[in-house]
């Protein structure tokens, strides 16, 4: 995501700051660098956008947790890519800008066209798709811009009329003592326009319901806690406003053999007691195919072995975790007479060693 500054540094807060402190810090930054207060100042515009991006992450508990743990690169796995422009910022943080100017867009009297609704999509994927990444086609049932009127909400060859109540501003003013309070126009509902000749296909809303196909690129390393964002793939806004976003929540199916813990994977492999006692080289399954594992002499039940970089890639930096293998020593069953005799001979040779160890334990000497 480039060489971005630390989000806490941008807002002048610490990583232990509360939500209230973070919001207060952003309000201060937004007021200082607002484009209406710094016309033509490119540095102020950049600072304004940078502060908005920092606040968008730190105000969201899920994004903030990912950022605290993995930094800027970790947010790439959520699909977060910042804001596309001032309108996106104003529509997202309208409540904050209302405190400054009486309405969300800016101090110039811009009408407030409502933003389209964000959508949620729950997607279940296989364990291997989560490990290596994949691309999925999604079918989203949502409101899209009307193809008949192209979102104008008007019949062909007609146009919206300027609201006479607010003169197209979308706001009306009320005097209260020494103060003037601006509110959304009750006639046009803040759009600044009225539809005298509504489109018949969308009944004057500028939107129709449809099923749209979208393609989602899932990065390697996602987990059930991952959330991906597709900008502008939410519902279309009425009257040509900013579309919402689509949030895809990932749910990973469990694997029949591997278990995942962060970026490491775990599995259990059975071995015979002969292999455990004498040692052996065996083949074990990994995410990338079969690999050789050396079992040393004297291996005990439950011992762990590690294969480097055979785990899951990190969303933060792409580094692969390890594969941890636990061996389960199996006791033989169904022995024939020759096998039983060999084991009895072995037991006789071992009996004196075990007897001496037991005697020491009974005497209180446990370090045997």
ABEGO torsion letter per residue (X at the ends): XEBBBBAAAAAGBBAABBAAAAAAAAAAAAAAABAAABBGBAAAAAAAAAAAAAAAAAABAAAAAAAAAAEAAAAAAAGBAEBAEAAAAAAAAAAAAAAAAGBAABAAGBBBBBBBBBBBBBBBBBAAAAAAEBBBBBBBBBBBBBAAAGGAGBBBGBBBBBBAAAGGAGBBBBBBEABBBBBBBAAAGGAGBBBABBBAAAGGAGBBBBBBBBBBBBBBGBBAABBBBBBGABBBBBGGBBBBBBBBBBBBBBBAABBBBEABBBBBBBBBAAAAAAEBBBBBBBAAEBBBBBBBBGBBBGBBBBBBGABBBBAAAGBBBBBBBBBBBBBBBGBBAAAAAAAAAAAAAAAAAAAAAAAAAAAGBABX
